[in-house]
């Protein structure tokens, strides 16, 4: 089976890239499920019910998120009620929403999806490694495959998580840095891994934000209001082929496709 993972979608330009590129990828790879990180899909920061439903209508099966999922308080109610948007599982009890779910695919495969967030250079939260232990143990008897979006800043923490869960999950993809890494591989235990899927959004930007704003911020040291950049866009992500009988990854391929608007 094939899974398509889409890297952090940034604002309207990112959603436009999904609309433009996704049909081509579906035709080429015929994914059984499409999972995208959408924590910046609404205005470049946060998520709303309208933007989530827009992405679902474009063909996205499930949205994962990260630390920016809390930016828009009006989204909390939808996050609590829906099973199609995850927030990181290692937020403390009482946070709206859920950190893991099971998707029943058309090919009769039960796909477990886990969303975790790192702690290095980020807000201190519950340990993602221990959270992964408990969630993977709980899901293992209920689904056929488990995949993980690890939303983290430090590549060392992401790589460590890859080795920690090797052989216990089908694949681990990293999100958050908006820069695609060239370290995709299959670990010895059969787990597919990549440190970061990259960003889906404006190419001529600094992580999706207008270049002049970020440069001025570095020069002045003063806070600036971020604005999503305009111009040409691209979709970044990965296609992972998994043997549903063994739960091991057979291949992992990086995707970086310019949107021809």
C-alpha positions in Angstrom: 0.0 0.0 0.0 1.1 3.6 -0.7 0.9 6.5 1.8 1.4 10.1 0.7 2.6 12.5 3.4 2.4 16.2 2.7 4.8 18.5 4.5 3.6 21.6 6.5 1.0 23.5 4.4 1.5 27.2 4.8 -1.5 29.5 4.2 -3.5 30.0 1.1 -0.4 29.5 -1.2 0.1 26.1 0.4 -3.5 25.2 -0.1 -3.3 26.3 -3.7 -0.2 24.1 -4.2 -2.2 21.1 -2.8 -5.0 21.8 -5.2 -2.7 22.1 -8.1 -0.2 19.3 -7.5 -2.2 16.6 -5.5 -4.2 15.3 -8.5 -1.0 14.6 -10.4 0.5 12.7 -7.4 -2.7 10.7 -6.9 -2.6 9.7 -10.6 1.1 8.8 -10.4 1.2 7.0 -7.0 -2.4 6.0 -6.3 -2.1 6.5 -2.5 -4.4 4.6 -0.2 -4.3 7.5 2.3 -3.1 11.1 2.2 -1.8 12.6 5.4 -0.8 16.3 5.6 0.5 18.5 8.4 -1.9 21.5 8.4 -0.9 23.5 11.5 -0.1 26.6 9.4 -2.8 26.2 6.7 -4.9 29.1 7.8 -3.2 32.4 7.1 0.2 30.9 7.7 -0.4 30.3 11.4 -3.0 27.9 12.9 -5.9 26.1 11.4 -9.6 26.7 11.1 -12.6 24.4 10.4 -13.0 26.0 6.9 -9.4 25.5 5.9 -9.4 21.9 7.3 -12.6 21.1 5.3 -11.1 22.7 2.2 -8.1 20.3 2.4 -10.4 17.3 3.0 -12.4 18.3 -0.1 -9.1 18.3 -2.1 -8.5 14.7 -1.1 -6.6 14.9 2.2 -7.6 12.0 4.4 -6.2 13.2 7.8 -4.4 16.3 9.1 -1.7 16.3 11.7 -0.5 19.4 13.5 2.0 20.8 16.0 2.6 23.7 18.4 0.7 26.2 16.2 -2.6 24.2 16.3 -3.6 26.4 19.3 -3.3 29.7 17.5 -7.0 30.1 16.7 -9.2 29.4 19.7 -12.3 29.2 17.5 -10.8 25.9 16.2 -10.7 24.2 19.6 -14.3 23.0 19.4 -13.9 21.4 16.0 -10.6 19.9 17.1 -12.4 18.3 20.0 -15.2 16.9 17.9 -13.4 15.7 14.7 -11.4 12.5 14.2 -9.8 13.8 11.1 -7.4 16.4 12.7 -4.8 15.3 15.3 -2.9 17.4 17.8 0.4 16.1 19.4 -0.4 13.3 21.8 2.0 14.4 24.4 0.2 17.5 25.4 -1.1 17.2 29.0 -4.5 15.7 29.7 -7.3 18.2 29.1 -6.0 19.6 25.8 -8.7 19.5 23.2 -8.6 16.8 20.5 -6.8 13.6 20.3 -3.2 12.6 19.4 -3.8 9.3 17.7 -6.5 7.6 15.6 -7.2 4.6 13.4 -8.3 5.0 9.8 -10.2 2.2 8.1 -8.9 2.2 4.5 -10.7 1.0 1.4 -8.3 -1.9 1.1 -9.4 -3.2 4.5 -6.2 -2.1 6.2 -6.6 -0.4 9.6 -4.1 2.4 9.7 -3.0 3.8 13.1 -1.7 7.4 12.9 0.2 9.0 15.8 1.1 12.7 16.2 3.9 13.7 18.6 5.8 16.8 19.3 9.4 17.2 20.4 10.9 19.1 23.4 14.3 20.2 22.2 14.2 24.0 21.5 10.4 23.9 22.1 8.0 24.2 25.0 8.5 21.5 27.7 5.8 18.9 27.4 5.3 15.3 28.3 8.1 13.0 27.1 7.4 12.1 23.4 9.3 8.8 23.8 7.3 7.5 26.7 4.1 8.8 25.1 5.1 6.8 22.0 5.5 3.7 24.1 2.1 3.8 25.6 0.3 4.8 22.4 2.0 2.2 20.2 1.3 -0.5 22.7 -2.4 0.6 22.8 -2.8 0.7 19.0 -0.8 -2.5 18.2 -3.7 -4.8 19.0 -6.3 -2.6 17.2 -4.7 -1.8 13.8 -2.5 -3.4 11.1 0.0 -0.5 10.6 1.2 2.5 12.6 2.7 5.7 11.2 4.0 8.7 13.1 4.3 12.4 12.5 7.0 13.7 14.8 6.7 17.5 14.9 10.1 18.6 16.2 12.9 21.2 15.8 16.1 19.2 16.4 17.1 16.6 13.9 18.9 14.7 16.7 15.6 14.3 18.6 13.9 13.1 15.4 16.6 10.6 14.5 16.6 9.3 18.0 12.8 8.7 17.8 13.4 6.9 14.5 15.8 4.5 16.1 13.6 4.2 19.3 10.6 3.1 17.3 12.4 1.1 14.6 10.6 -2.2 14.0 7.6 -1.1 16.1 5.9 1.3 13.5 5.8 1.3 9.8 7.2 4.8 9.3 8.1 8.0 11.0 8.1 11.3 9.2 9.3 14.6 10.7 7.6 18.0 10.3 8.0 21.5 11.7 11.3 22.9 10.2 9.8 23.5 6.7 13.1 22.4 5.1 13.0 19.0 3.4 15.9 16.7 4.4 17.7 14.3 2.1 18.0 11.5 4.7 15.1 9.3 3.8 15.9 5.6 4.5 14.6 2.3 5.8 16.0 1.6 9.2 17.2 -2.0 10.0 14.0 -3.0 11.7 12.0 -2.0 8.6 10.7 1.4 9.7 10.7 4.1 7.0 12.2 7.4 8.1 12.8 11.0 7.0 13.8 13.9 9.4 11.6 16.5 7.7 9.0 16.3 4.8 9.6 20.0 4.0 7.1 22.8 3.4 4.1 23.1 1.0 3.8 26.7 0.2 5.6 29.7 -1.4 9.1 29.0 -2.8 10.5 32.5 -2.6 10.2 32.9 1.2 11.8 32.2 4.5 9.9 29.1 5.7 6.8 30.5 4.1 7.1 34.1 5.3 7.9 37.2 3.2 11.7 37.5 3.0 11.8 41.2 3.7 10.1 40.7 7.0 12.4 38.0 8.2 15.6 39.9 7.0 14.4 43.0 8.8 13.8 41.0 11.9 17.3 39.7 11.9 18.8 43.1 11.2 16.8 45.0 13.8 16.2 42.4 16.5 12.7 43.6 16.8 9.5 41.5 16.6 7.6 41.6 13.3 4.2 40.5 12.2 4.6 37.5 9.9 2.9 37.6 6.5 2.8 34.6 4.2 4.8 35.2 1.0 3.3 35.3 -2.5 4.6 34.0 -5.8 5.3 30.4 -7.1 4.6 27.5 -4.8 5.6 23.9 -4.4 4.4 20.7 -2.6 6.9 18.8 -0.5 6.4 15.4 1.1 7.1 11.7 0.7 5.5 8.6 -0.7 6.0 5.5 1.4 5.2 2.0 0.2 4.4 -0.4 3.1 3.9 -4.1 3.1 0.6 -4.4 5.0 1.3 -8.1 5.8 4.6 -7.3 7.6 4.0 -3.7 8.6 7.5 -2.8 7.2 8.4 -0.1 4.7 9.4 -1.3 1.3 10.4 2.1 -0.2 10.4 5.8 0.7 10.6 8.5 -1.9 10.9 12.2 -1.4 8.4 14.5 -3.3 9.1 18.1 -4.3 6.9 19.3 -7.0 6.4 22.9 -8.2 2.9 24.0 -8.7 2.2 25.3 -12.2 -0.4 27.9 -11.4 
